[in-house]
Amino acid sequence: MSEPLWRKAAAAHKRAMPWQRLIGNGMDHADATALYTVVDTGTDWADAAAALGADNTRRARTALAAGHRHSALGWFRRASACYRFGQVPLPDSDPRKRAMYRQLIDTYGAAGALADPPLEHVALPHRGGTLTAWLHRPAGVRRPPTVLLFGGFDGWREEYDTAARELVRRGLAVLLLDGPGQGETRLFGGLHMRPDDPDDVVAALGRFVTYAREHPLLGDRVGVWGNSFGGYLAARTAARDPRVDAVCVTGGTDRPAELLDRYPRFASKVQLLYGTREPAPAVAALRRLVLSPGLLSQLACPLLVLHGTPDRVFLVDSARRLHDHAGSADRTLVEWPDGDHCLYNHTYEKHTLAGDWFADRLGIPKNGTAA
């Protein structure tokens, strides 16, 4: 008898969202355990995660009603993580997708409202749509530098909340953002990447650079930290926009289409980024995205490249080329011999290394206050 379809689906979801990714990016240990256990009995992944998110939301509201703000903040964050990981396998055409995504935004925002200082939801007009982000600011720091932080093909900005909080602890502000084709910007802001313009994303990220530099509570120094495909976008932006003062690439590449050479099925994710009716135009557009040695030579700001040597999503040789061809005199490549894609299995080390690096490059003294 062939393996049941639900069992194959559960195994596929667990490969895409392994234990270390769930825990490292904000899901509570008990929730991750429960999610894996329940889907192994045949329950749909999204439905199981939604139920866990609802339980945590109830806990948050109960704690808040009792005046326990810190507990409520934690439960709201955990609820948002459940909704976030739950919606990942759902296609945009599934009505549960938008419903769960709205729940993850609402619970993340509820947690942010309890933070000190509270998070600010940012919405910037761009090409007839809306770019969206969360602004995290450190308490007691006057005009801190800002780091733009974002993901890649699965661009759900809230997945990098743990990284954002490590940056904030060091006195840095963070714009946790969804670019065109990602997260809230795609689902509710109506924006996708443009197949005919490789630098449209650079222009979009440039809107956030301008926002940070002109914000009355933020300083004028800006870093960019991109993960996976977002690492490519971060490096391209740093090469094109001289206002970027430092860039970190985690699990990135100089040629994103290398992923399709090994895993052609990822064409569906590329199609979502570009918003095309068929995958072929999106795949063709992705294949045109290359960080040539000439373009990388224009990347003059400090560069940090973090990569796992056995990474099969984007090969380590791609990260090495990105590092070696960059024009920056201050560039560092750090490899983990056992690191998985985006170093989910070294989450704390990755976050602290990048956090300290950005603090040093953007001018945060060791006492944690902006220069």
C-alpha positions in Angstrom: 0.0 0.0 0.0 1.3 3.4 -0.9 2.1 5.9 1.8 -0.9 8.1 2.6 -0.9 11.6 1.1 -1.3 13.3 4.4 1.9 11.5 5.7 3.8 12.7 2.7 2.5 16.2 3.2 3.5 16.2 6.9 7.0 15.0 6.0 7.4 17.7 3.3 6.3 20.4 5.7 8.7 19.2 8.4 11.6 19.3 5.8 10.7 22.8 4.9 10.2 23.9 8.5 12.6 21.8 10.5 12.7 21.9 14.3 15.7 24.3 14.5 13.9 26.8 12.2 10.7 26.7 14.3 12.5 27.1 17.6 15.2 29.5 16.4 12.6 31.8 14.9 10.1 32.2 17.6 7.9 29.2 18.1 7.7 27.9 21.6 9.2 24.4 22.3 5.9 23.0 23.4 4.1 24.3 20.4 6.7 22.9 18.0 6.4 19.5 19.7 2.6 19.6 19.6 2.6 20.7 15.9 4.9 17.8 14.8 2.9 15.3 16.9 -0.5 16.3 15.6 0.4 16.4 11.9 1.9 12.9 12.3 -1.6 11.7 13.1 -3.2 13.2 9.9 -4.3 16.7 11.0 -3.6 19.3 8.4 -0.5 21.4 9.1 -2.2 24.8 8.8 -5.2 23.8 10.9 -3.0 22.4 13.6 -0.9 25.5 13.8 -4.0 27.7 13.7 -5.4 25.9 16.7 -2.1 26.4 18.6 -2.2 30.1 17.7 -5.7 30.4 19.0 -4.8 28.8 22.3 -1.8 31.2 22.7 -4.0 34.2 21.8 -6.5 33.2 24.5 -3.6 32.9 27.0 -2.4 36.3 26.0 -5.7 38.0 26.5 -6.3 36.3 29.8 -2.9 37.5 31.0 -3.5 41.0 29.8 -6.9 41.1 31.5 -5.2 40.2 34.7 -2.6 43.0 34.3 0.3 40.7 33.4 1.7 42.6 30.5 5.0 40.7 30.1 3.2 37.4 30.0 0.7 38.7 27.5 3.5 40.0 25.3 5.2 36.6 25.3 2.0 34.7 24.5 1.1 37.1 21.7 4.5 36.5 20.1 4.1 32.8 20.4 0.6 33.0 18.9 2.0 35.0 15.9 4.7 32.4 15.4 2.1 29.6 15.2 0.0 31.5 12.6 3.2 32.4 10.7 4.5 28.9 10.3 1.0 27.6 9.8 0.2 29.7 6.7 3.5 28.9 4.9 2.2 25.8 2.8 -1.1 27.4 1.9 -1.4 28.9 -1.6 -2.5 32.5 -2.0 -5.8 31.2 -3.5 -6.7 29.5 -0.2 -8.9 31.8 1.9 -7.2 30.5 5.0 -4.0 32.1 3.8 -5.1 35.7 4.2 -7.1 34.9 7.4 -4.1 33.3 9.1 -1.8 36.1 7.9 -4.1 38.7 9.3 -4.0 36.8 12.6 -0.2 36.7 12.6 0.0 40.5 11.9 -2.6 41.2 14.6 -1.0 39.1 17.3 2.5 40.4 16.4 1.1 43.9 16.6 -0.6 43.2 19.9 2.8 42.0 21.3 4.5 45.1 19.8 2.0 47.4 21.5 3.2 46.0 24.9 6.9 46.5 24.1 9.0 49.5 25.3 9.0 51.5 23.2 6.0 50.1 21.3 6.5 48.9 17.7 5.4 51.1 14.9 3.6 49.6 11.8 5.1 51.3 8.8 3.3 51.6 5.4 5.0 53.4 2.5 3.4 54.0 -0.9 5.3 52.5 -3.8 4.2 52.0 -7.4 0.5 52.2 -6.6 0.8 49.7 -3.7 2.1 49.7 -0.2 5.4 48.6 1.3 5.1 47.5 4.9 7.4 47.0 7.9 7.6 47.0 11.7 9.8 49.6 13.3 11.6 48.4 16.4 13.4 51.1 18.4 15.8 50.7 21.4 14.7 52.3 24.7 16.9 55.2 25.8 19.0 55.6 22.7 18.9 58.9 21.0 18.7 58.7 17.1 20.1 55.1 16.7 21.3 53.7 13.4 18.8 51.5 11.6 19.1 48.0 10.1 16.7 46.9 7.4 16.0 43.2 8.0 14.2 40.8 5.7 13.9 37.3 4.3 13.8 35.7 0.8 11.5 33.5 -1.2 9.4 32.7 1.9 9.5 36.4 2.9 7.7 36.6 6.2 9.4 39.4 8.1 8.1 38.4 11.5 10.2 35.2 11.3 13.2 37.5 12.0 11.8 38.9 15.2 14.4 37.1 17.3 17.2 38.6 15.2 15.6 42.1 15.4 15.5 41.9 19.2 19.2 41.0 19.3 19.9 44.1 17.3 17.7 46.3 19.5 19.5 45.0 22.6 22.7 46.5 21.1 21.2 50.0 20.6 20.1 49.6 17.0 16.7 50.3 15.5 15.3 47.8 13.0 12.9 48.0 10.1 11.6 44.4 9.9 10.2 44.6 6.4 8.4 42.8 3.6 9.6 43.8 0.1 7.7 43.4 -3.1 6.4 39.9 -3.5 6.8 39.2 0.2 4.4 38.8 3.2 2.1 41.6 4.0 3.4 43.7 1.1 2.3 41.0 -1.4 -0.9 39.8 0.3 -2.3 43.1 1.4 -0.1 45.8 -0.2 -0.6 44.6 -3.8 3.1 44.7 -4.7 5.2 42.1 -6.5 8.7 42.1 -7.9 8.8 43.4 -11.5 10.1 40.9 -14.1 11.3 43.7 -16.4 13.3 45.6 -13.8 15.9 43.8 -11.7 16.5 47.0 -9.7 12.9 47.7 -8.8 13.5 46.0 -5.4 16.5 48.2 -4.9 14.2 51.2 -5.4 11.7 49.7 -2.9 14.4 49.0 -0.3 15.6 52.6 -1.0 12.2 53.8 0.2 13.0 52.3 3.6 16.5 53.8 3.6 14.9 57.2 3.0 12.3 56.6 5.7 15.0 55.7 8.2 17.2 58.6 7.4 14.4 61.1 7.6 12.7 59.7 10.7 13.0 62.3 13.5 13.8 59.6 16.1 16.4 57.7 14.0 19.9 58.5 12.9 21.2 58.7 9.3 23.3 55.5 9.3 21.6 52.5 7.8 22.6 48.8 7.5 20.9 46.1 5.5 20.6 42.4 6.5 19.2 40.0 4.0 18.6 36.3 4.5 18.6 33.5 1.7 17.3 35.2 -1.5 17.1 38.3 0.6 20.9 38.1 0.9 21.1 38.6 -2.8 18.7 41.5 -2.6 20.7 43.1 0.2 24.0 42.8 -1.7 22.5 44.3 -4.8 21.0 47.2 -2.9 24.3 47.9 -1.2 26.0 47.9 -4.6 23.5 50.2 -6.1 22.6 52.6 -3.2 25.6 54.4 -1.7 23.5 55.4 1.4 23.9 51.8 2.7 26.6 51.9 5.4 26.9 48.1 6.1 25.5 44.9 4.7 25.1 41.4 6.0 24.3 38.4 3.8 23.1 35.2 5.5 22.7 32.1 3.4 22.8 34.2 0.2 24.0 33.8 -3.3 25.3 35.8 -6.3 22.9 33.9 -8.6 19.5 33.0 -7.1 18.4 30.8 -10.1 21.0 28.2 -9.0 18.2 27.0 -6.7 16.1 26.1 -9.7 19.0 24.1 -11.2 18.6 21.6 -8.3 15.0 22.1 -7.3 12.8 23.0 -10.3 9.7 22.8 -8.1 10.6 26.0 -6.4 9.4 27.8 -9.6 6.0 28.1 -7.8 7.6 30.2 -5.1 9.3 32.4 -7.6 6.0 32.9 -9.4 4.5 34.2 -6.1 7.3 36.8 -5.8 6.7 38.1 -9.3 2.9 37.6 -9.4 2.8 36.1 -12.8 0.0 33.9 -14.1 2.5 31.2 -15.3 5.8 30.2 -13.8 7.9 30.6 -17.0 8.1 34.5 -17.0 9.0 34.5 -13.3 11.7 31.9 -13.8 13.1 33.8 -16.8 13.2 36.9 -14.7 15.0 35.2 -11.8 17.6 33.8 -14.2 18.5 37.3 -15.2 19.3 38.2 -11.6 23.1 37.9 -11.3 25.6 39.8 -9.2 28.4 40.1 -11.7 32.0 40.8 -10.6 31.5 44.3 -12.1 28.4 45.0 -10.1 29.9 43.6 -6.9 32.9 45.8 -7.3 30.5 48.7 -6.6 29.7 47.3 -3.2 32.0 49.5 -1.2 30.5 49.4 2.3 31.5 46.9 5.0 30.3 43.4 4.1 29.6 40.3 6.3 28.8 37.0 4.7 27.5 34.1 6.8 27.0 30.7 5.3 26.8 27.0 6.1 29.3 24.9 4.1 26.9 22.0 3.4 24.0 24.4 2.4 22.2 22.9 -0.7 19.7 25.8 -1.2 22.5 28.2 -2.2 25.9 26.7 -2.4 28.8 28.0 -0.4 30.8 28.6 -3.5 28.2 31.2 -4.4 28.6 33.0 -1.1 32.4 32.9 -1.5 32.1 34.5 -5.0 29.9 37.2 -3.5 32.5 37.9 -0.8 35.5 37.7 -3.0 34.3 40.0 -5.8 32.9 42.7 -3.5 34.7 46.0 -3.7 34.6 46.5 0.1 38.0 46.8 1.9 36.2 45.6 5.0 34.7 42.2 4.2 34.3 39.1 6.2 33.2 35.5 5.3 32.2 33.2 8.2 31.4 29.5 7.4 29.9 26.9 9.6 31.1 23.4 8.6 27.8 21.9 9.8 25.6 24.9 9.1 22.2 24.4 7.4 20.5 26.9 5.2 20.4 30.3 6.9 22.2 28.7 9.8 19.0 27.8 11.7 21.1 25.3 13.6 23.3 28.1 14.9 20.6 30.8 15.5 22.0 32.4 18.6 25.6 32.5 17.4 24.4 33.9 14.0 22.4 36.6 15.7 25.0 37.7 18.2 27.8 37.7 15.6 25.7 39.9 13.2 24.4 42.1 16.0 27.9 42.9 17.3 29.2 43.4 13.7 26.4 45.9 12.9 26.9 47.7 16.2 30.6 48.1 15.5 30.1 49.2 11.9 27.2 51.6 12.5 28.7 53.4 15.4 27.2 51.9 18.6 29.7 52.2 21.5 30.2 49.3 23.8 27.8 50.8 26.4 24.9 50.4 23.9 24.1 54.1 23.1 24.4 55.5 19.6 27.3 57.8 18.8 
